[in-house]
Amino acid sequence: MAVAVLLGVLALVVGGCVCVVWAERGGPRWVRVVAALTRGAGELLHSAGKGSRGGGNRSSGDDGD
């Protein structure tokens, strides 16, 4: 069951990426709408990932010597 869900998510992601490329080449209106939704979802995921990392660019083992 989990494999089927992951395959469905993968199909949505690949389809969204195809729509983004197609929209850049001047696809129909529905493709531009799907591309905009895909880009928006990507931005949300990107900003959510930035917020959960905490302190930014720290390396583990660097004590400043």
KASUL-V453537 format. One record per residue. N is the residue number from 1. SS is DSSP state (a for helix, b for strand, c for the rest). Layout:
# KASUL-V453537
N;SS
N;SS
This chain:
# KASUL-V453537
1;c
2;a
3;a
4;a
5;a
6;a
7;a
8;a
9;a
10;a
11;a
12;a
13;a
14;a
15;a
16;a
17;a
18;a
19;a
20;a
21;a
22;a
23;a
24;a
25;c
26;c
27;c
28;c
29;a
30;a
31;a
32;a
33;a
34;a
35;a
36;a
37;a
38;a
39;a
40;a
41;a
42;a
43;a
44;a
45;a
46;a
47;a
48;a
49;a
50;a
51;a
52;a
53;c
54;c
55;c
56;c
57;c
58;c
59;c
60;c
61;c
62;c
63;c
64;c
65;c
